[in-house]
Amino acid sequence: MNKFETMKAEKDGLDVWPDLLEYAATNTPPSEIPEDELNRMKWYGVFHRPQKPGTFMMRLRLTGGALTAGQLRVIAAIARDHGGFADITTRQNIQLRDLLLPEIPGILQSLSDAGIHTLQTGMDNVRNFMGCPLAGLDGMELFDSTPLLHAVAEAHLVARKEFSNLPRKVNVSIAGCRDDCGHAQTQDLGFVPATRDVDGRRVAGFNVLVGGALGGTSPRLASPLDVFVRPEEVVAFFLALLRVYRDNGPREVRTRARLKWLIAEWGEETLREAVEKEIGTPLARAGVDERLQVAGDHLGIHPQRQVGMNYVGLHVPVGRITADQLDGLADVAEQYGRGELRLTVDQNVVITHVPDANLSGLLAEPLLQQLTPHPSAVWRNLVACTGNDYCHFSLIDTKGRALALGSELERRGVQVPRGTRIHISGCVHACGKHHVGDIGLQGANIRLGNRVEESADVYVGGRLGHEPRLASKVLENVHVGDLPVLIEALVRQRFQQTVPLSVMRLLNAEAKAVPA
């Protein structure tokens, strides 16, 4: 067994809670806490950050990315006392930073009192359940998947230790909209809207996709399992698949322990048969896929299915948001809407249920000058992972580089086509999902003389939808200072998978740099 399987065999991650409380009460320095215990704390969403020794990150669980204004104020208060900001992630989630161990039990209690928990948001668990941020609001959706998201989340919470020791993590999305807002093809398990004739009538439900995972050296998009499930069958199917993966997923090599590797060994048909056996009844074959497109950016002002109501999507540059902005969002959501907000996979935020009569007042708020509903095309789909200021895996400052890149492209007057996705990941783990961007950047280091500087490997042509494909690598080790020139050229030639010779000549880093 690898060291993580040995750790889990010795003590379940959920059993670390009394020890966490003891470490916090005695203010034990993280350097004196065994590594296995620090890893087990991740089962409670508590992550020691080696980049800033002695501090911790906390990952919340926000089903479907939905929040109330009251919950947002609790998060803002914690953020204000710890670094002054929070990060919105590509899983419709929030991460809090710069926490100290003695404070963590009290922070967890404050979150719990607000209806937020962090349980099983790290290590070998089912992560935050993703969905459509417009569920129940989108007039084109097949059905509102919100009740299902909460039913699956509740079933998982109740099961607790039954699924606290999976071979690796499982990412899940469930969306009844036609726009694939949960990016199902990037998930281990994705439920996408479909219809099927059952007993002479048309039934709405889901087709099932399995085995998506972008991290590592073998990224994979989820493939159809050839299964249709009705809404009332989703929870049973989800639990059955987890049991099959828990009991049969490979565990020997940590980097080959995701569901995609079980599928590589078994194939989709054998996996489907195993789930059928676990459920005890045959599974219907896939129905008609009702997806029409891949999720838009949810930015701007749009009518809801509720007459006279609107949702307003606000842009949060690369997902980093201050405590004051979080409080401001809570205030405007209550003043102009119903105090409800939702997070998106592009690290942005949506205010819902804004009456027509309130739109002008909302748009005049100073906060909307910072978090605009109408960013330029350069910014609309610019996504970046945490970066090396808080993640020890990242090789570059992704968020800082993304902000500088967007600003420089604007300064140069680059006309980026609307919908262009520029995704930046700091390392091979691909938390910025660069493999599905029109342009994807993966952090790297190069040596220039006696200096180590930041660079990126460049990918182009990734996309989701009915003809999905992973982006292709076109260049390695491009110095970050040369990225604006390169990206301008790629935009001009519409993301072709070759780089013009004239551009190559401009890329000094490509000619001079040596990988660090």
N, C-alpha and C positions, 0 to 999 in steps of 0.2 A: 504494500500500500504506500501511496505517497504520504507526505507528512500531514497533509490536511485530513486525509482519511484516518490516519492514526489519531490525530487530535480529536476528531468527531467520535471515534470508537471509544476513546478514553472518557469523554464527557460531552454530552449534548450541548450545543451552543446555547440553548434556552436555559440551561442549568447554571449559567454564569451570573444570573441576576443577584443572588446574595453576595457573591464575591465583588461584583461591580459596586454594590452599596458599601461594602467594607472598604474597598480601595478609595472610594470617594470620601467616606467618613474619616479615614486616616490620612487623606491627602497624599496617597502613595505616588511618588513620581513614576510616570510611565516607564522610565528606564529600569525601574525595579519590579515592574509587573511582567510576568512571563509572557513571551510572545504568543503562546497559545491562548492565554487569557485575553490579551488584546484583540486577537482575532475573533474569539467568541463574543466579545462585546458588540461585534458587528451584527450579531443576531438581534440586537436591540437598537440597531441603527446608530451606533456610537463608534466612530472611526478615529483612531489616533493618526495624526498627520506628521510623519517624519520630516516633512518640509519645514514645519514650524514646531519643533520638539516641545512636548508638554501640552500642546493644544489638540482639540478634537473637532471633528466635523460630525454633524448629525443629519441624517437623511430621513425626511418625513415620509409618511405614506398618505397620499391624497388621491383616493380612488377617482379615476376619471378626471383628475386635475381640478375638481370642484372645491371651492372655498366660500365661506361666508365672510362678511366684513369683520365680524367679531373674531373669527379665527385668524384673519389676516393681521389684526391688531396685536394679537398674542405673539405671532411670529415676528412682527415688527419690533415689539418690545424686547424680545430676545436678541434680535439682530442688532438693535441699537446699543445694547450692552456688550456686544461681542463683535467688534470689527466694523459695525455700522452698515452692513449690507448682507444680502442673501443671494443665492444663485437659483434661477429657474432652470431646470434640466430638460433634456430632450425626452424625458418620460413623464411630462406633466407633473413635475414634482418640485420640491424646494429643498435646498441644502443650506444648513446654518453652519457658520464657521467660527473659529477662534474661541471655542468653548474650553473651559477648564474643568477637570474631573470633579472637584468637590461640588460644582454647580449643577452637574448633569442630572442627579436625581430630582432636584427642584424644577429644572427645565422640563424634564419628562412629565412631572406632575402637572405643571402649568399647561403643557400641550394636551395631556389627557383630559384635564378639566374642560378644555375647549373642544373636545371630541376629535383630537388628532393623536395618532400613535405612530411609533417608529418600528414596531415589531417586525422582525424578519425582512429588513430592507437592505441587508448585506449578507455576503457569503452565499451558502448553498440553499437558497430559499426562492420562493415565488416573489418577484419584485412588484412594484407598484402596478396596479391594474389600469391599463390605458383605455381610453375611449374617445368618442367624438366630443369636442368641447361645445358643440352645438346640439347635443342630444336633447330632444324634447323641444327644440327651438327651430330646427331646420325643416322648412316646409316640404323639402324633397326627400327626407329620410324615409326609409322603408318602415321603420318603427323606432321608438325611443328605447335605447338599450340601457338606460340608467338603472332600472330595477334589477336587470341581470348583472350589471357590474357590481352592485352592492350585494346581491345574493351570492355571487362567486367569492367576493371579498369576505363576507361573513362565514361562508363555508370553510374557507381557508383559515380564517382566524380561529374558528371552533376546533378545526383539526389539529392545529398547533404542532405538537410533536410528531404527528403522523407524517408530516412533510418537512420537518426541520432538518433532515439530513438527506438532501437530494445529492446526486453526483456533482452537479454544479447548479447555477442559478437558472430560473425559468422566467422569461419575459412573456407577458400575455397582453393582448389587446382584444377588445370586444366593441364593435361599432355597428349600429344599425343604419348608419348613413350611407349614401352612395359615393362618398368621396374618400373612403379609406383614410379617415382622419387619424387612426391609430397606427398607420404605417405597418399594416399586418405582415407584409413580406419581410420585415426586419425582425420579427418576433419568433421566439421558440414556438408559440402557439397563437394563432390569429383566427378570430371568428369574423368572417366578412359576410355582408348581407346577400341573401340568395332567396330564390323562390323555387318551389317544387310542387308538382301535382301529387296530391295524396288523397286517395279515395275519391277521385273525381273533382276535387277542388284545389284551388291554388293556395298554397300555404307559404307564409313568410318565415324565414329562419336564417340559418347561417351555413355557408360552406366553411370547411376547416382547412387552414394552412398550417404546416408544421416545419420546424427545423431551421428557421431563420436565425442567423447570428453573424454580426459583422466584425466582431473582434477576432484577433489572432491572425495567423498567416493563411488561413483557409476560410475567408468569408463566404457566406452562403445565404441566398435568399430563400425564404420559406417556400415549400412546394405543396401542391394540393394533396390532401389525404384521400380525396374522393369520398367525402363524407358530408351529409347534410344533417343538421340537427335542428329541431324546433327549439324555440326559446325555452320551453319548459324542460328540455333535455340537456341544456348547456351545463348546468352545475354537475350533473352525474357524469357527463362526458369529461369535463375538466378533471374531476377527482379520479376517474378511472385512468386517464392518461398519465396523471401524476404518479399513480401507483405503479403503472407499467414502467415509467421512466425511473422511478426510485428503485425498483427491484431489478431492473435489467440494464440500466444505463452504465456505460463503462466508467470505471473509477480509478483504474491503475495509473493512468497518465493524466495529470491535471489539465493539460492543454487539449486533451481529446475526450472530454467528459460531458460536453453539452449534448442536448437532444439530437443535434445534427449528426453526431458521430454514431449514435444508435441507429439512426436512419441509414447512414452510410453502410452499417453492418447488416441491417435487416432488410431495408427497403420499406417503402410506404405501405405496401400490401401486408407485409408481416406485422408492421406496427398496428395497422387498422384491425387485423385479426386479433391481436393481443388485447386491444382496447375493447373489442366486441366481447371477447371472453371474459374480461374483467367486469363489464357492464351486465353481461348475461343475456343480451338480446342482440340481434343483428342491427347493424347501422345502415341507414339509408344512404344510397349513393348520392354524390353531389348533385345539386340542383343548378338552376340558371344563375350565374353570377350577376348581381344587380349593381355592381360598382360601375360608375361612369367615368371617374377620373381619380387621380391622386389628390390628396388634401391640398386645398389652397392654403393661403397664409392666415386666413381669418381676420385680417386687418381691415380697418375702415368701418363704415356705418352700413348696416344691412337690416332689412326687415325680418322679423321673426314670423313664425307661423301664427302667433297670437296677434290678432289685428291691432294695429296702433302701437305695437311694441317693436323695439330694435335691439340688436346687440352691437356693441362697439369694440372692435379689436384694437388694442394699443401695442405699439412696438416697444419692446424692452431691449435696447442694444445688447446683443450677445448674452442676454439673460441675466446680466448682473444688475441688481436693483437695490437701492438704498432703503434703510429703515424709514426715512421720511417719505419716500415714494410709496412704500407699502402702506403706511398710515394714510397717505393721500388717496390711494386707490380705495381703501376701505371707506373713507369719507365720501368720495364722489359716488361710489357704488350705492351707498345708503341714500345720499341726497338726491341722486338722479335716477336710480334704479330700485331694486329690491334688496340690495345688500348682498348680491351674489356675484362671484367671479369665477372664471375658469381659466386654466392654464393650457397652453398648446404645445405641440411637439417642436415648434420652432422657437420655444423659450419666450413666448409672448403671453399677454393676458387679455381676456375678454370680459367686459362688463355687460351683463345681460339685463333684459326687462327694462329698457329705457323707453319711456313713453315718447311719442312724437313731440309733445310739448316741451319735453326736458332736453332735447338734443342741443338746442342752441346754447343753453346754460352750461351743459357739460363740455361742449367744444370750446367754450370761452375760458374754462378753468386753466390756470397757469400750469398745472400738472401735465396737461395735454400738449404743452410746448416741449416738455421733456420726453414724454411717452406719447409720441404722436400717432394718430390713427392713419396718417398718410405719409409714411416714409418713402424715400426715393427707392427705385428698383434695386439699387446697389445694396440697400440695407434689408429689404423685405425678407429675404431668405438667407441671410448671413448667419450661420450657426457656428458656435464654438464650444468645445468642452471646457472643463475647469482650467487647465493649464498648469504650468510648473510652479506657480506661486503657492498652490495648495495640493497639487497631486504629484507624488514622487515618481509616477510612471511617465508623466509628460516631459518631453524633451524641449518644449518651447513655451513661451508665454502666449497661449492661444488667444485669450481674450484681448490682451493688449495688442497683439499683432492683427487680430481681426478688426479692431477699432481703427488702427492706423491704416490698414488696407482699405477699409471702406472710405475713410476720409480722403486718402490719396486718389482712389478711383473717382470720387466725386470731384476733387480738385482738377483732375485731368479731363473731366467732362466725358468720361466713358459712358456710353449709352448701353447700359445693361438691359437686355430684354426682360420684361416683367415675368416673374416666375423663375428666374435663374437662381439655382441653388448653389451657393458657395459654402461648403462645409469644411470645418477645420478640426482635426483631431491632433492631440499632442503626441500620440504614440500609436502603436499597432492595436491597442485595445479598441480604438475606433468609437469612442463615446460621442464624438462629434458627427458620426455617421458619414464620413467622407466618401465611403464606397457608393453611396447613392446620390451624390451631388453631381450637378452638371460639371462643376469644378470641385475637386476634393483635394485638400492639403493634409498630409500626414507629417507631423513634426520630425525633424532630424537634426543632428549636429554635424558641423563641418569644421575642419581645422584650416585657418588662414594664417600661415606663418606660425607664430607661437600662440595664437588665440583660437579658442573654440567659440564659434558663433552659431546662431540659430539659422536653420534652413528648413526646407520642406520637400518631400516627394510630392509630385503633382499627378493627379488623376483627373480624367475627363470622361464624360459620357454616361455617368450613372443615372438610373431612373427606376421608378417604381411604376406599377400599373399593369396593363394587359400585355405589354411587351417589355418586361423588366430586364435590366441588366446591371451588373456591377461595373463601376467605373474602371477604366484601363489606366495603368500607370504609363505616363509619357515622358517624365523627367524625374531624376533623382537629385537630391542635395542642391536645390535652388536656394540661394541666399535670400533671406526674407526681404532684403532691400530691393531685390530684383522682381519680386512677385507682382507688383502693380504693372510693370511692363509686360510681363508674361500673360497675366490675366487679361489685360486689354487686348492683346493679340488673340488669345483664345476666344474672347467674346466676339471680336471682329470676324473670325472665321467659323463662328457658331459651333465651338467645342469639337472641332475635328480632332481625331486622335493622332495627328502629327503636328509637329511644331515647325513653323517656317524657319528656313535657314537664317533669314534676317533677324529673327527673334533670338535664335541660338547665339548669334554673334553678340547680342546685347547682354547675354547672361554671363557675366564675368565669373560668377560663382561656379557655374557649370564647368568652365574651363580650368579654373584655378583651385577649386576647393577639393579637399580630401576628407572623406567621412571621418568624423572624430571617433 
